[in-house]
Amino acid sequence: MSKIAIIADSGCQIDINGEHEGIYIAPLCIGHGSQTYLDQLEITSLDVFNQMKETDDMFTTSQPSTGSLMKAMEDAKRDGYDELIGIPIATGLSSTLNGMQVAADTVEMPITLIDSQGTAHVQKKLVEAARKLVEKGQSVSEIKEKLEDMLEQEEEALDKNIEKLQEYKDKWGEI
């Protein structure tokens, strides 16, 4: 049976330096002016938010470097994992999913990719659920199916909330 690790980018808000057995986090890149910082390692979300409050400066984000992704995967391989589940920030926001595939091909490690279709909260929830399913002995295909079901349920719940808000707006003219 495969030993499965989960890889995500720092958009999931799981501490890169924390102890999370079987979870490996690659830092997103945060740009500010001509500088680029590694998320959680060289700059924190709080730093960014505070600076945005104090100035009109813009910050940008970009996917983790291929090198950062490869390092996370090599760390997983070194720790005895032989298969990966990749859960990146939404593909509509980043090309991290493609970067994960390139890095996994380079380090020669099989990876199953799941588009989180979201950021922080949704992505973190998926990573944590995947870890629990790994601990229960689920296979990669079973985990992928369950995570995709979770995403579908999230979407249905959001659609219902939007419909309900629209009903309130139609009824009372405001929300």
N, C-alpha and C positions, 0 to 999 in steps of 0.2 A: 504494500500500500504506500502511496506517495505521502511525503511529508510536505504539507502545504503552508506557504507563507502568504501574507497579504502585503501588497505594496500600494502606497497612495502618495499623493503629493501633499504638501503642507497646507493646502487649502482646506483640508479636513479638520484643521485645528487640533490635531493630536500632537503633543510635544515631541519634537524630533529627538530630544535628548532623554526622553522618558524611557522607562523600562516597560515595554509592551511586547511580551513574548510573541514572536511570529508576525509582528507588524513592523514594516519598514517604511520610513517616510523620507521622500526626497523633497528638498526645499524648492519652492517656487522662486523665481527671480523677481525682485521688486526694483523698478527703475525710478530714479528721482534725479531730474536734470541729466547730467552726463554720467551719474554713478549708477551702478547696479549692485544690489545687495541680495544675499541669500536669506530668504524668509526664515525667521526664528533663530538663525545663526548669527546674522550681522545686523538685523533690524527686526523689531517685533511689530505686530499689528497695532499695539498701543502707541509705539513710537510714530507710526504712520498717521494714526488718527489724531494724535496730539499735534503733529506738525501741520496737518491739514487744517486744524482749527486755528492755528496761529498764523498761517500764511495762506495764500491762494495757490500754493504750489500743487502741481499735479503729480500723482504717482501712477505708475503703470505696473502691470504684472505680466510675466510670461512664464511659459512652461519651465519645469526643471531642465537643466542641461542634460544632455545624453550622459555625460560623465557622472552627474549626481544620481541619475537613475541606475546606471551601471553599477555604481558603488553600492547602492542599496541592495541591488540584486546579488552582487558578489558577496555582500555581508550575509544575505539569506543563504546563499549556497555554502558559504564557510560554516554557517551554523547548522548545516545538515539538511536544509530544505531542498527539495528537488522539483518543486512545482510552485507556480505563482498564480495568485489571483490579483489582477491589477484593477484598482478602483480610483480612477482619476477624477478631477474636477470635470464638469460637464463639457462634452465635446463642442457644444455651441459657444463656449467661452475660451477654450484652450485646445491646443493640439497635443496635450499631454498623453492622451490615449495612444496616438501614433508614436510618440516618443518612447512610451513604454514598450511597444512592440519592437521597435528598432533596438532598444537596449537589451531586451530579452533575447532577441535573435543574436546579438553580438556576444552576449555572455553564454549563449547556448543553454537557455533555460526555458522550458515550456511555460507559457503564460496564457491565462484566460482573462479577457478584458471585459469589464462591465462599466458602461457609461453611467456615471452617477446621476446624470441629468440635473445636477444641482451643484451647490457649493457647501460650505462649512457644515451645516446641520445635517443635511441629507447624506452627504458624503461620509461624515463621521458615523452616522447611524448605520450605514451600509458596511463600513469597515468593521465596526464593533459586532454587527450581526454575523458577518463572514467569519470573524474570529471564533465566535461562539459555536457556529456550525462546524468549523474545523475541529474544535475541541470535542464535539459530539461524534466525530468520525465520519462526517458527510463527505462525499466525493466532490470534486470540482464541479461536475455537471449538476449535481444536486444543489450545491451552494449557488451556482449561477441562476438556476431556475427559481430558487427561493428569493434571491435578491431582486430578480426581475419582477417577481410577484409583488414584493414590497414596493418597488417603484411604481407599479401599476396601481396599487392601492393608494399610494401617496397622491398620484395624479387624480384618481377618482375622488379622493377626499377634497383636494384642492378645487376641482371642478364643482363639487357640491357647495363648498364654501362660497365660491364666486357666484354661483346661481342664487344662493340664499342672500348674499349681499345685494345682488341686482334686484331681487324681490323687495327687500327693504327700501332700496333707493326708489323703485317704482311706486311703492306704497306710500312712503313718507317724503319723498323728494330729496332725501339725503341719507347718509349712512352714519 
